[in-house]
Each structure stands twice: as structure tokens, then as C-alpha cells.
Amino acid sequence: MLDKVIRILNFDNSVIRQKQLLSCYSSRITDLTGFSGSARLYCSASLRHKISSLIPPAENHPTFTGSGDFHHISEILTSRIGSPATLVVFDFHPDWDGLPPRFGCGSWVTQALKNKNITKCILIGMGSQDLNGPALQSAGLGALAHNRLEIYPYRHSPSRVYLRKVASNYSLAAKKNFFSTQISWSQLENTGLAQFTLGLIKRLPERRVYISIDKDCLTKDFALTNWEEGCLRLEQLLTMLRVLRENLEIIGLDVTGDYSAPCFSGRIKGWVSRLDHPRHPAAQGFTEEEILRVNEKTNLDILQEIFA
């Protein structure tokens, strides 16, 4: 069971500026700002190991990691799951790339699944083009076998993958042709999300769950990030969290998707950032005060639901 102490892994100062959040909850802050530029988007195996060594064990504290550029820190947190559990991820992106870098915000789910104690992973709320084209070609499709990974976009047209096997999976329909397979996704847009979540729970192999939330899955009304605008409304996310809380044991939670301007160490990472980040991020055009207010309010609402 989660306790009412929050943990902030402070890479970018985006969460420690949220004074109401800090006044409502006791907090344990780990200063990692020295790694802000080097750890954004991805990090090397040696840097991952160093950061991991600085993060105290605290599986039962909800954890905030700042910008979505640091979502791969969730891989470090989930690597510490020591007994069977399900990983549930709310995200606008699937984060299941199979290509290097291994420890990146676009590939962390693939790495997390190397922990055999994560018996199942469910991705919820995607809407990005990462489920199409070249990004799908390099995705971790093997994890779909035996329904270990299930993917539920909020809204997405059918996709096509070439010369790769797509296993039978509860969350999609695959139609194989000679050189390609068409994938039709199970979309959530017109689905009753409480009943959807209950249906997921009935098929889980155990009752323990770790939840990772990237707020870029939400619309601009509820999250102003340096990534694209998502599709979910906050009340939809909270409905699913409520059903999970009422029916399962939440052993861990992390939240990313607060805002900080991308700032990198090294020209290569800066170039990758320009390619990877959207031209028009959700936070564009908003003042710092507006960004802080919207993101803090959502953090507080998530915690209120989790601790209800």
C-alpha cells in the first residue's frame, strides 16, 4: 500500500516549484539536477547505474520525476520490483522501441519487461504516430506473445508492419498478408472506461500493480508538457485509477510529464532532441505561471485519487 509521503527525483526543478503540492504532502527530495542535461531522453548504461545508486529504495512512495524527458527513470524504479506484479502505463507514446539507446524514454518499457517479475504490462491512452510507420517497425512486438504486453490506444487508425511477426493478442486484431500485417487496435475513445478497467483486472495473473503515468496522455486542459497533447481527459484517467485502487494492491506509482524546457549536454543529444520533440509542444504559448498551475493541479488530483 502506498503511504502519504511523496518522493521527488529532482532532475529539472519542475516539481519542487509546486508549492501547494509540497505543502499538502511530506516529501523526500533527491537532488539529481547535476544529471539534468546528460540524462534527458536517454542515458548510457554507466549513467543509469550511477543514477540508480543515488535513488533510495522507496517503492511505496508515489514518485515524481519531472519532465517526460525522464520517463526512462521508470525503468530503474520498476527494475526493483522483486515479486510478481503487473505494470500499467498511461502514456501518449508506447515507449516500446527495440532499437538503441536501451535506456531511453522511447524504449524504457522494452527494458522494463526484462524484469521477469513484471508478468504483464498494459499500455493505455496512446495516440501518437509511434504506432505507425518506421517506429512500429522497430517496436518490441515480441512482447505481444502470450498477452504479456497489451496496448490500448485512446484513438488510432489501423497500422501496418512489414516482414515481422505479430502474435495473437487480446488487445488487437492482426490480419496477415504476404509481406505485411495489418493491425487494428482496440481503441478506448468510445469505451466505458470503468468497465474496460474491470475487464482488464479480471484477466490479470496477480493482484499487485505498479502504475506509471506520463501526463502527456492528457489534453492541454490538464497537462502542459514539452511533448504533444494527449487525448484523455483527467476524469477519465482518474476513473481508471479509482478502479485499479479499489480492486488491486498498488505497490508503486510514478508520475512524469511536468514541464521544463529541453536543455542538453552535448551536440548529439541536442540534435536528437530536435528530431524527437514535437515542433509544437502542448505547453507552447502558455506562461510559466499557467503551466505550473495546470500541472500542479493534476498532480494533486492524481494523489487525491490514489490516497482516497
KOLVEX-433142 format. One line per 8 residues: number of its first residue (from 1); for each residue x, y, z of N, C-alpha, C. Coordinates in steps of 0.05 Angstrom, whole numbers, plus 32768, in hexadecimal, padded with zeros to 4 digits. Atoms other than C-alpha are relative to their C-alpha. Example, Ala and Ser with C-alpha at 12.3 -4.5 7.8 and 13.67 -1.06 7.14 Angstrom:
BEGIN
1) 8012 7FE8 8000 80F6 7FA6 809C 8012 8018 8000  7FF0 7FE8 7FFF 8111 7FEB 808F 7FF1 8016 800E
//
This chain:
BEGIN
1) 8011 7FE8 8000 8000 8000 8000 8012 8019 8000  7FF1 7FE7 8001 8019 8046 7FEF 7FFB 8010 801A  8004 7FEE 7FE9 8025 8075 8029 8000 801D 7FF6  8004 7FE4 8009 8018 80C0 8028 8018 8011 8003  7FE6 7FF1 8003 8060 80D5 801F 8007 7FFF 7FE3  7FF9 8000 801D 8074 80EA 7FD9 801F 8002 7FFE  7FE3 7FFF 8006 80B9 80E1 7FBB 8003 8010 7FE7  7FFA 7FF0 8018 80D5 8113 7F8A 801D 7FFA 7FF8
9) 7FE6 8003 800C 810F 80FF 7F5E 8005 8019 7FEF  7FFF 7FE4 800B 8123 8146 7F4E 8017 8003 7FEB  7FED 7FFC 8016 8145 8148 7F0A 7FFE 801D 7FF5  8004 7FE8 8010 8128 818A 7EF1 7FF1 8016 800F  800D 7FEC 7FEF 8107 81B1 7F2B 7FE3 8005 7FF9  801B 7FFB 8008 80C3 81AB 7F0A 7FEB 7FF9 8015  8013 8008 7FEB 80A1 8189 7F45 8005 800F 801A  7FFB 7FF2 7FE6 80C4 81AB 7F80 7FF6 801D 7FFF
17) 800C 7FE5 8002 80A7 81ED 7F66 7FE2 8000 8007  801D 8003 7FFB 8061 81D3 7F75 7FFB 8002 801E  8000 7FFB 7FE3 8058 81F2 7FBA 7FE7 7FF4 800D  8018 800C 7FF4 8011 81D9 7FC6 8004 7FE2 8004  7FFA 801C 7FFE 8027 8192 7FB8 8012 7FFA 8018  7FED 8004 7FEA 8061 8198 7FE9 7FF3 8006 801B  800C 7FF9 7FE6 8034 81B7 801E 7FEB 7FEB 8008  8015 8015 7FFA 7FFF 817F 8018 800C 7FE6 8009
25) 7FF4 801B 7FFB 802F 8144 801D 801D 8003 8009  7FE4 8003 7FF9 806F 8133 8040 800F 7FF6 7FE8  7FF1 8008 8019 80A5 812B 800B 801C 7FF8 8007  7FE4 8008 7FFE 80E7 8109 8004 800C 8007 7FE4  7FF5 7FF6 8019 8111 812C 7FCF 801C 7FF7 7FFC  7FE5 8008 8007 814D 810E 7FAD 800A 8013 7FEA  7FF5 7FEC 8013 8177 8143 7F8A 8010 7FF2 7FEA  7FF3 800C 8017 8189 8129 7F44 8004 8015 7FEA
33) 7FFE 7FEB 8014 818F 816D 7F22 801B 7FFF 7FF1  7FE6 8002 800D 81D8 815F 7F12 7FFF 7FEE 7FE8  8002 8012 8017 81BF 812B 7EE0 7FEA 8009 7FEC  8016 7FF6 8010 8189 8156 7EC0 8006 7FFF 7FE2  7FF9 8000 801C 81AC 815F 7E7E 8008 7FE6 7FF5  7FF5 8019 800A 81CE 811C 7E79 7FEB 7FE9 8001  8013 8016 7FFD 8192 80F1 7E8E 7FE6 8005 7FEF  8018 7FFB 8010 815C 8112 7E63 7FFE 7FEE 7FE8
41) 8006 8012 8017 813C 80E5 7E2E 800C 7FE5 8002  7FF3 801A 7FFE 816E 80AD 7E39 801A 8003 8010  7FE6 7FFF 7FF3 81AB 809A 7E60 800F 7FE5 7FFA  7FEF 8018 8004 81E4 8068 7E5A 7FFB 7FED 8018  8003 8014 7FEB 81E6 8028 7E83 800F 8009 8019  7FF1 7FF8 7FE8 821C 8046 7EB1 7FF2 8017 800E  800E 7FEA 7FF3 81F4 8086 7EBD 7FE6 7FF6 800D  8018 800C 7FF3 81B5 805D 7ECA 8008 7FF3 801B
49) 7FF7 800D 7FE7 81DC 8035 7EFE 8006 8015 8016  7FF9 7FEB 7FED 81F6 8075 7F1F 7FE7 800D 800C  8018 7FF4 7FF6 81B1 8094 7F23 7FF1 7FED 8012  800D 8014 7FF0 8194 8053 7F3D 800B 7FFF 801C  7FF3 8002 7FE6 81C7 8052 7F75 7FF9 8018 8012  8007 7FE8 7FF0 81B0 8098 7F8B 7FE3 8001 8008  801C 8000 7FFA 8166 8087 7F8E 7FFB 7FED 8018  8005 8011 7FEA 8154 806D 7FD3 7FE8 7FED 7FFB
57) 8017 8012 8003 8126 8030 7FD6 7FE7 800C 800E  8018 7FF5 7FF4 80DF 8049 7FE2 7FE8 7FF9 7FEE  8014 800A 8013 80AF 801E 7FB9 7FE4 800A 8007  801B 7FF9 7FF8 8073 8034 7FE1 7FFA 801E 8001  8005 7FE3 8002 807B 807F 7FD6 7FF9 8007 7FE3  8004 7FF5 801B 805A 809F 7F99 8017 8011 7FF8  7FE7 7FF3 8009 8094 80BA 7F70 7FFB 8012 7FE9  8002 7FEC 8016 8098 80F8 7F45 801C 8003 7FF4
65) 7FE6 7FFF 800D 80D0 80FB 7F11 8003 8019 7FEE  7FFD 7FE7 8010 80C2 813E 7EEE 7FF7 7FFC 7FE3  8007 8000 801C 80C0 8146 7EA3 7FFE 7FE3 7FF5  8002 801A 800D 80AC 810B 7E77 801A 7FF8 7FF3  7FE6 8007 800A 80F3 810E 7E5D 800E 7FED 8012  7FF4 8012 7FED 8103 80E6 7E9B 7FEE 7FE7 8006  8011 8017 7FFB 80CE 80B0 7E94 800F 7FE6 8002  7FF1 8018 7FFE 8104 807C 7E8B 800B 7FFA 801C
73) 7FF9 8005 7FE4 8114 8085 7ED5 7FEC 7FEB 800C  8014 8014 7FF7 80D5 805A 7EDE 800C 7FE4 7FFD  7FF3 801A 8003 80FF 8020 7EC4 8011 7FF9 8018  7FF1 8005 7FE7 812D 8027 7F00 7FEE 7FF9 8017  8013 8005 7FEA 80F2 8029 7F2F 7FF3 7FE5 7FFE  800D 801A 8004 80D0 7FED 7F11 8014 7FE8 8001  7FEC 8016 7FFE 8111 7FC5 7F0F 8002 7FF6 801D  7FFE 8007 7FE4 810B 7FC3 7F5B 7FE8 7FF0 8009
81) 8017 8010 7FF9 80C9 7F9D 7F59 800A 7FE3 8005  7FF3 801A 7FF9 80DD 7F5D 7F7D 7FED 7FE8 8002  8013 8016 8000 809E 7F33 7F79 7FEB 8006 7FEB  8011 7FFD 8018 8069 7F28 7F42 7FEC 8018 8003  8012 7FEA 8001 8042 7F66 7F2F 7FFA 8008 7FE3  8007 7FF5 801A 801F 7F87 7EF4 8009 801D 7FFF  7FF8 7FE4 8006 803A 7FC8 7ED6 7FEA 800C 7FEF  8014 7FF1 800F 8004 7FF9 7EBF 800B 801B 7FFA
89) 7FF4 7FE7 8009 801C 8034 7E96 7FEB 8011 7FF1  8011 7FEC 800E 7FF3 8071 7E82 8013 8013 7FF2  7FEC 7FF1 800F 8017 8095 7E4A 7FF5 8006 7FE4  8008 7FF9 801B 800C 80B8 7E07 8011 7FF0 7FEC  7FED 800F 8011 8048 808F 7DEC 8002 7FE4 800C  7FFD 801C 7FF6 8052 8043 7DF2 801A 7FFA 800E  7FE6 8003 7FF3 809C 8049 7E06 800A 7FE3 7FFF  7FF9 801C 8003 80A9 8003 7DEC 8014 7FFB 7FE9
97) 7FEC 8003 8015 80E0 800F 7DB9 8014 7FEA 8007  7FEC 8015 7FFB 8110 7FD5 7DB1 801C 8008 7FF7  7FE6 7FF6 8009 8149 7FFF 7D94 800F 800F 8016  7FF1 7FEF 7FED 8181 8022 7DBB 7FF5 801D 7FFD  7FF4 8007 7FE6 8186 8049 7DE7 7FEE 7FEF 8011  800F 8012 7FF0 8171 8013 7E17 7FF1 800E 8016  800C 7FF3 7FE9 8164 8042 7E51 7FF6 801C 7FF8  800B 7FE7 8009 813A 8077 7E30 7FE2 8002 8005
105) 801C 7FFC 7FFA 80F5 8095 7E39 7FEE 7FF3 7FEB  8010 800E 8014 80DF 8074 7DF8 8003 7FE2 8000  7FFB 801D 8000 80F8 802E 7E0A 7FFF 7FF4 801C  7FFE 800A 7FE4 80F1 8028 7E55 7FED 7FE9 8006  8012 8017 7FFB 80B5 7FF9 7E52 800C 7FE6 7FF8  7FF2 8018 800A 80DD 7FC7 7E29 8014 7FF7 8014  7FEC 8007 7FEC 8114 7FCA 7E5D 7FF3 7FF6 801A  800E 8007 7FE8 80E3 7FC6 7E97 7FF7 7FE3 7FFF
113) 800A 801B 8003 80C7 7F85 7E7C 8015 7FEB 8003  7FEA 8013 7FFB 810B 7F64 7E85 7FFF 7FF7 801E  8004 8009 7FE4 80F8 7F61 7ECF 7FEA 7FEB 8000  8014 8016 8002 80D5 7F1D 7ED2 7FEA 8002 8015  8015 7FFC 7FED 80AE 7F34 7F0F 7FE9 8011 7FF5  8016 7FF2 800D 8086 7F61 7EE1 7FF3 7FEC 7FED  800C 8017 800E 8058 7F2A 7ECA 7FEE 800A 7FE9  8012 7FF5 8015 802C 7F58 7EA0 8004 801F 8000
121) 7FFF 7FE3 8003 802F 7F9F 7E85 7FE8 8009 7FEE  8017 7FF6 800F 7FF3 7FC7 7E6D 8005 801E 7FFB  7FFC 7FE4 8008 7FFC 8008 7E46 7FE5 800C 7FF8  801B 7FF4 8003 7FC0 8037 7E46 8003 801E 7FF8  8003 7FE3 8007 7FB0 8079 7E23 8010 800B 7FEA  7FEF 7FF6 8015 7FDF 807D 7DE9 7FF0 800D 7FE9  800C 7FF3 8017 7FD0 80A9 7DAD 8015 800A 7FED  7FEA 7FF6 8011 8014 80B9 7D8F 8004 7FEF 7FE8
129) 7FFA 800F 8018 802F 80A3 7D4D 8015 7FEA 8005  7FED 8016 7FFA 805F 8073 7D71 7FF3 7FE5 7FFC  800C 8019 8006 802C 803D 7D62 7FFC 7FFD 7FE1  8001 8001 801D 8037 8048 7D17 801C 8001 7FF5  7FE8 7FFB 8010 806E 8048 7CE2 8019 7FF4 800C  7FE6 800A 7FF7 80B8 8041 7CF4 8000 7FFA 801D  7FFF 8005 7FE3 80AB 8046 7D3E 7FF4 7FE5 8007  800C 801A 7FFB 807E 8009 7D3B 8013 7FE9 7FF7
137) 7FED 8014 800A 80B2 7FE3 7D13 8015 7FF8 8014  7FEB 8005 7FEC 80E4 7FE9 7D4C 7FF5 7FFA 801C  800D 8004 7FE5 80B2 7FDC 7D84 8004 7FE4 800B  7FFC 801A 7FF2 80B6 7FA3 7DB6 7FE8 7FEE 7FFD  8018 8010 8006 8081 7F79 7D94 8001 7FE5 800E  7FFE 801B 7FF4 809B 7F39 7DB4 7FF2 7FFF 801B  800D 8000 7FE6 807E 7F4F 7DF7 7FE2 7FFC 7FFE  801D 8005 8003 8038 7F48 7DDA 7FF9 7FE2 8003
145) 8005 801D 7FFE 8040 7EFC 7DDC 7FF5 7FF9 801C  800D 800A 7FE7 8015 7ED9 7E11 7FF3 8017 8010  800E 7FE9 7FF4 7FF5 7F1D 7E20 8010 800C 8017  7FF0 7FF4 7FEB 802F 7F32 7E4C 7FFF 801E 7FFE  8004 7FE3 8005 8028 7F77 7E2D 7FE6 8004 7FF2  8018 7FF9 800D 7FE5 7F95 7E1C 8000 801E 7FFB  7FFE 7FE4 8008 7FDC 7FD8 7DF9 7FE4 800A 7FF9  801B 7FF5 8004 7F9D 8003 7DFC 8002 801E 7FFA
153) 8000 7FE4 8007 7FA2 8045 7DD6 7FE5 800D 8006  8019 7FF2 7FFD 7F6F 807A 7DE4 7FF2 8002 7FE5  800A 7FFE 801B 7F67 8086 7D9A 8017 7FFB 7FEC  7FEB 8006 8014 7F8F 8068 7D60 7FF5 7FF0 7FE9  8008 800F 8018 7F83 8052 7D19 8010 7FE7 7FFE  7FF0 8018 8004 7F9A 800D 7D03 801C 8006 7FF6  7FE4 7FFD 8007 7FE5 8005 7CFA 8009 7FE8 7FF0  7FF5 8016 8010 8010 7FDA 7CCD 801D 7FFD 8006
161) 7FE4 8006 7FFB 8051 7FB7 7CDD 8009 7FEC 7FEB  7FF6 8010 8016 807D 7F95 7CA9 8015 7FEC 800A  7FEC 8015 7FFC 80A3 7F53 7CAC 8006 7FFB 801E  7FFD 8006 7FE4 8098 7F4C 7CF7 7FE8 7FF1 800A  8016 8010 7FF5 806E 7F1B 7D1E 7FF1 800F 8015  8011 7FF3 7FEB 8034 7F36 7D47 7FF0 7FE9 800D  800D 8016 7FF1 801D 7F04 7D7C 7FE3 8006 8004  801C 7FFD 7FF7 7FD5 7EF8 7D8C 7FFF 800E 801B
169) 8000 7FF0 7FE7 7FC3 7F2A 7DC2 7FE4 800A 8006  801B 7FF9 7FF7 7F85 7F3B 7DEA 7FF9 801D 7FF8  8005 7FE4 8004 7F8D 7F86 7DDC 8000 8009 7FE3  7FFF 7FF7 801C 7F91 7F86 7D90 7FF7 7FE9 7FEE  8006 8013 8014 7F7C 7F63 7D51 8014 8002 7FE9  7FEB 8000 8014 7FB2 7F4F 7D20 7FF7 7FF1 7FE7  8007 800D 8019 7FA5 7F40 7CD7 8019 7FFE 7FEE  7FE6 8005 800E 7FE1 7F21 7CB4 7FFC 7FFF 7FE2
177) 7FFE 8002 801D 7FF0 7F2C 7C6B 801B 7FF4 7FF9  7FE7 800E 8008 802C 7F12 7C43 8019 800D 800D  7FE8 7FF2 7FF6 805F 7F48 7C57 7FFA 8010 8019  8007 7FED 7FEA 8039 7F6E 7C8D 7FE9 7FF5 8011  8017 8006 7FEE 8008 7F6A 7CC6 7FF2 801A 8007  800F 7FE9 7FF7 7FD1 7F9C 7CD3 7FF6 7FFC 801C  8007 8001 7FE4 7FC4 7FAB 7D1C 7FE9 8013 8005  8016 7FF0 7FF7 7F81 7FC4 7D34 8000 8001 801E
185) 7FFC 7FFD 7FE3 7F86 7FE0 7D7A 7FE5 8001 800E  8017 7FFD 7FEF 7F53 7FDC 7DB2 8000 801C 800B  8000 7FE4 7FF8 7F43 8026 7DBA 7FED 8005 8018  800F 7FFA 7FE8 7F28 8045 7DF9 7FED 8018 7FFD  800F 7FE7 8003 7F07 8084 7DDD 7FE3 7FFD 8007  801D 8003 7FFC 7EC0 8069 7DDF 7FFA 7FE9 8013  8002 8016 7FED 7ECB 8037 7E18 7FF9 800A 801C  8004 7FFA 7FE3 7EAF 8039 7E5F 8019 7FF8 800F
193) 7FE5 8005 7FF6 7EF2 803F 7E82 7FFF 7FF1 801B  8002 800F 7FE7 7EDB 8024 7EC6 7FFD 7FE2 7FFA  8004 801C 8007 7EC1 7FE4 7EA6 8019 7FF5 7FF1  7FE7 8009 800E 7EFF 7FE0 7E79 8015 7FF8 8015  7FEC 8005 7FEC 7F2C 7FE4 7EB6 7FF9 7FE7 8011  8008 8019 7FF1 7F04 7FAF 7EDC 8005 7FE8 7FEF  7FFA 8016 8012 7F0A 7F82 7E9F 801D 7FF9 8000  7FE4 8005 7FFE 7F55 7F8A 7EA1 8007 7FF1 8019
201) 7FFA 800A 7FE5 7F58 7F7B 7EEB 7FF9 7FE2 8002  8009 801C 7FFF 7F32 7F39 7EE2 8014 7FED 7FF3  7FED 8011 800E 7F69 7F20 7EB4 801D 8001 800A  7FE5 7FFD 7FF5 7FA5 7F33 7EDE 8009 7FE7 800F  7FF6 8018 7FF2 7FD1 7EFA 7EF8 8004 8004 801E  7FFD 7FFB 7FE3 7FDA 7F1C 7F3C 7FF3 801B 8007  800F 7FE9 7FF7 7FBD 7F54 7F66 8012 8018 8006  7FEE 7FEA 7FFA 7FFB 7F80 7F6D 8005 800F 7FE6
209) 7FFD 7FEF 8018 8003 7FBB 7F3D 8012 8017 8006  7FF0 7FE7 8000 8037 7FF1 7F30 7FF5 8011 7FEA  800C 7FEE 8013 801C 802E 7F0C 8014 8016 7FF9  7FF0 7FEA 800A 8044 805F 7EE1 7FF0 8012 7FEF  8010 7FED 800E 8023 809E 7EC8 8011 8016 7FF3  7FF4 7FE9 800E 803E 80CD 7E93 7FE9 8012 7FF9  8017 7FEE 8003 8010 8109 7E94 7FFC 800A 7FE3  8006 7FF9 801C 8019 8113 7E49 7FEA 7FF0 7FF4
217) 8018 800F 800A 7FE0 80E1 7E42 7FE7 8011 8003  8017 7FEF 7FFA 7FB2 811A 7E59 7FFE 8018 7FED  8004 7FE8 8010 7F95 8155 7E33 800C 8018 800D  7FF3 7FE8 7FF6 7FB0 819B 7E3B 7FF2 800C 8019  800F 7FF6 7FE9 7F7A 81AB 7E6E 800C 7FF6 801A  7FF7 800E 7FE8 7F9E 817D 7E9F 801E 7FFB 8001  7FE3 8004 8001 7FE7 8178 7E89 800D 8011 7FEA  7FF1 7FF0 8013 8017 81A9 7E68 801D 7FF7 8001
225) 7FE6 800E 8001 8055 8182 7E55 8010 800A 7FE9  7FEF 7FF9 8017 808F 8189 7E25 7FFD 7FEA 7FEA  8006 8014 8015 8070 8150 7DFC 7FE4 8007 7FF4  801A 7FFB 800D 802F 814A 7DD3 7FEA 8000 8015  8018 8001 7FF0 7FEA 8154 7DEF 7FF3 7FE4 7FFE  800C 801A 8000 7FC9 8113 7E03 7FE2 8001 7FFB  801D 8003 8007 7F81 80FB 7DFC 7FEE 7FFD 8018  8011 8005 7FE8 7F69 80E8 7E42 7FFA 8019 800F
233) 8006 7FEB 7FED 7F44 8117 7E6F 8007 7FF5 801C  7FF7 8008 7FE6 7F59 8117 7EB8 7FEC 7FEE 800E  8014 8011 7FF2 7F17 80FA 7ED1 8001 7FE3 7FF5  7FFD 801B 800B 7F22 80BE 7EA2 8017 7FF2 800D  7FE9 800C 7FF3 7F67 80B2 7EBE 7FF9 7FF9 801D  8006 8004 7FE3 7F4D 80B9 7F06 7FEC 7FE9 8003  8013 8017 7FFF 7F14 8088 7EF7 800F 7FE6 7FFF  7FF1 8018 8002 7F45 8053 7EE2 8012 7FFB 8019
241) 7FF0 8003 7FE7 7F73 8061 7F1E 7FEE 7FF7 8017  8012 8008 7FEB 7F37 805B 7F4C 7FFA 7FE2 7FFF  8007 801D 8003 7F24 8016 7F31 8018 7FEF 8007  7FE8 800F 7FF9 7F6C 7FFF 7F37 8004 8000 801E  7FFC 7FFE 7FE3 7F71 8019 7F7E 7FEC 7FEF 8010  8014 800E 7FF1 7F30 7FF9 7F94 8002 7FE2 7FFD  8000 801D 8005 7F40 7FB4 7F78 801C 7FF3 8001  7FE5 800B 8000 7F8C 7FAC 7F7B 8011 800D 8016
249) 7FEC 7FF4 7FEE 7FC7 7FB9 7FA8 8014 8010 7FF0  7FED 7FEF 800F 7FEE 7FF4 7F8C 801B 8000 8010  7FE6 8002 7FF2 8037 7FE6 7F9E 8013 8016 7FF9  7FEE 7FEA 8008 8055 8022 7F7B 7FF2 8011 7FEB  800B 7FED 8013 8044 805F 7F52 8015 8015 7FFA  7FEF 7FE9 8007 806D 8091 7F2B 7FF1 8011 7FEC  800D 7FEC 8011 8056 80D0 7F07 8015 8011 7FF3  7FEF 7FEE 800F 807B 80F5 7ED1 7FEF 8011 7FEE
257) 800F 7FEF 8012 8067 812A 7E9E 7FFC 801C 800B  7FFF 7FE4 7FF9 8073 816A 7EC4 8011 800F 7FEB  7FF3 7FF1 8015 8092 81A2 7E9C 801B 800B 8008  7FE7 7FF0 7FFF 80DA 81B9 7E94 800A 8001 7FE4  7FF6 7FFC 801B 80FA 81D4 7E55 8016 7FEC 7FFB  7FEA 8013 8006 8126 819F 7E34 801B 800E 7FFF  7FE5 7FF5 7FFF 816E 81AE 7E44 8013 7FE8 8003  7FF0 8018 8002 81A5 817C 7E32 801D 8006 8002
265) 7FE3 7FFF 8001 81EE 816F 7E3C 8009 7FF1 7FE7  7FF6 800D 8018 820F 8161 7DFA 7FF0 8006 7FE7  800D 7FF9 801A 81FF 8171 7DB1 7FEF 7FE9 7FF6  800E 8017 800B 81E9 812A 7DA0 7FE4 7FFE 800D  8019 8002 7FF3 81B3 8128 7DD4 7FEE 8018 7FF9  8010 7FE9 8009 819C 816E 7DC1 7FF4 7FFC 7FE5  800A 8006 801B 8195 8157 7D79 7FEA 7FEB 8001  8015 8015 7FFD 816E 8119 7D8E 7FE7 800D 800C
273) 8017 7FF3 7FF4 8141 8145 7DB8 7FF0 8010 7FEC  800F 7FF0 8015 8130 8172 7D7D 7FF1 7FED 7FEE  800E 8013 8011 811E 8134 7D55 7FE8 7FF4 800F  8014 8010 7FF1 80F6 8113 7D8C 7FE9 8010 800C  8015 7FF0 7FF4 80D0 814B 7DAE 7FEE 800C 7FEA  8012 7FF4 8013 8093 8166 7D8B 8006 801E 7FFB  7FFB 7FE4 8006 8097 81A9 7D68 7FEE 8013 8010  8012 7FF0 7FF1 805B 81C2 7D8E 7FF7 7FF0 8019
281) 8007 800F 7FE7 805B 81A4 7DD5 7FE8 800C 800D  8019 7FF8 7FF3 801E 81A8 7E01 8002 801A 800F  7FFC 7FE8 7FEF 803C 81DF 7E2D 8005 8019 7FF0  7FF9 7FE9 8010 804B 820D 7DF3 7FEA 8015 8001  8013 7FEA 8000 802A 8251 7DF9 7FF4 8006 801C  800A 7FFC 7FE5 801B 824B 7E44 8016 800D 8011  7FEC 7FF4 7FEE 803D 8274 7E7B 800A 7FEB 8014  7FF5 8012 7FEB 8068 8253 7EB0 7FEC 7FFC 8016
289) 8014 8002 7FEB 8032 8262 7EE3 7FE9 7FEE 7FF9  8016 8012 800A 7FFC 8240 7EB9 8009 7FE3 8000  7FF5 801C 8002 8028 8203 7EAD 8002 7FF4 801C  7FFC 8009 7FE5 8038 81FD 7EF7 7FE5 7FFA 800D  801B 8004 7FF4 7FEF 8205 7F0C 7FF2 7FE7 7FF6  800E 8016 800D 7FD3 81D2 7EDB 800D 7FE5 8009  7FF2 8019 7FF9 8008 819D 7EE9 7FFF 7FF9 801D  8002 8005 7FE3 8007 81A5 7F34 7FE4 7FF6 8008
297) 801B 8008 7FFA 7FBB 819F 7F36 7FFC 7FE3 7FF9  8003 801C 8008 7FBE 815D 7F10 800F 7FEE 8013  7FF1 8011 7FED 7FF4 8142 7F3E 7FF0 7FFD 801A  8010 8001 7FE8 7FC9 8153 7F7A 7FE7 7FEE 7FFD  8018 8011 8005 7F8B 8132 7F5B 8007 7FE3 7FFE  7FF7 801C 8002 7FB2 80F3 7F4B 8005 7FF5 801C  7FFA 8009 7FE5 7FCB 80EE 7F92 7FE7 7FFD 8011  8019 8001 7FF1 7F87 80FC 7FAF 7FF0 7FE6 7FF9
305) 800E 8018 8008 7F6A 80C2 7F87 800F 7FE7 800A  7FF0 8017 7FF7 7FA3 8093 7F98 7FFD 7FFB 801E  8001 8002 7FE3 7F9E 80A2 7FE2 7FE4 7FFF 800C  801C 7FFF 7FF6 7F51 80A2 7FE6 7FFA 7FE8 8012
//
